[in-house]
Each structure stands twice: as C-alpha cells, then as structure tokens.
Amino acid sequence: MALTIVVVSCFVLSCQSGKMIHSEGIHYAKCGQAMPEKGTEIIGGLPATDTFYEDEGHRWRALIVEHNHGNVILEEDFYDHETLNRIRIETPDFRLRSGLKVGLTIADMGKKTGQWYISGMPRFASYDFYSEEFPRIHFVIPEDGKEREPDTLGYRFSDFDPGLKIVAIVIF
C-alpha cells in the first residue's frame, strides 16, 4: 500500500513538473537553444505548425504548438534565425512554481509579489507586467478600454482592475 502511494505520488509530481514554466522555458523548449527544424509537425508529442510573423520590417519564423486549451508559440530571434528567442504561452496548461498561469487575474499576481513593472504595448492592445521575482518572464494583460497615464516608472499596479486576466506568459 505504501509503495503504491509513493509510485502514484511520483507519477503525479512528474506530470506536474512537465507542465512547469521556468525562467529558461518549458520542458520541450528552452530559450537560446536551436529552433526546431522547419517543417516540424510534432514537438513534445503535440501537433505543431510552422508560420512566419512580420512586424516593423522584421520577419521571423514561429512554430505554433497546439495544446488542449490554447497554444505555445516558439519564436526565433529576429537576427539569428536559428535560435529560439521567445516562448509565448497562451494556454493555462502550464504554470509557474508560484502557481501563476494564463487565465489567472491581476489580483492573483498581486498576491505573489508587490513589485510589478508595467509598460504599455499599444500596438498589441495590451500591457506587459514583469517583476524581478520572475526573471525573464513577462505577463500579458489585455487593454480594458481605460485611459491610464504612466508615471516616470511606468504604470501603477493599483490602476488596473484586479479582475483582468493574464492572456499570455512570455519567456525571453
């Protein structure tokens, strides 16, 4: 009986660790590693689709990995087209050790650390939240139609509706 509990506990922990977000990436993709080969159709046991993005004169390749509740997008570097530069997680299937994940709220973020830096991303109709508590990890919150004026350090955390939800977590 005790052995069964230990085996089941180890299985549960190993499944959960596979869905963890770390400062360098997730279990099947790490920033700085080589991009998966062009035409890759399966990564981490999941279907994947190659695409290209263009913005402000830059063009770069991305691999969209389909998860149960959303996507993970692996993006190459603008200049070094062989290197994985950014991982954008748009699914609640992954979480940080702190418990933060896509779909949680600004109120949930405030419980994890009191020091957030916030910058606007008007071209993407969203805000970028980041903290020294989570190195290399940024949280994307959509615009909510409210006008906010940044001060010298950016926007104030308290100016945001605590019910706004994280729509993406980005690892650089």
Sequence and secondary structure as in RCSB ss.txt:
>XXXX:A:sequence
MALTIVVVSCFVLSCQSGKMIHSEGIHYAKCGQAMPEKGTEIIGGLPATDTFYEDEGHRWRALIVEHNHGNVILE
EDFYDHETLNRIRIETPDFRLRSGLKVGLTIADMGKKTGQWYISGMPRFASYDFYSEEFPRIHFVIPEDGKEREP
DTLGYRFSDFDPGLKIVAIVIF
>XXXX:A:secstr
 HHHHHHHHHHHHHHHHTTEEBTTEETTEETTSB   TT  EETTEEEEEEEEEETTEEEEEEEEEETTEEEEEE
E SS TTBEEEEEE STT EETTS  TT BHHHHHHH S  EEEEEGGGTEEEEE TTSTTEEEEEE  S     
BTTB  GGGS TT B  EEEE 
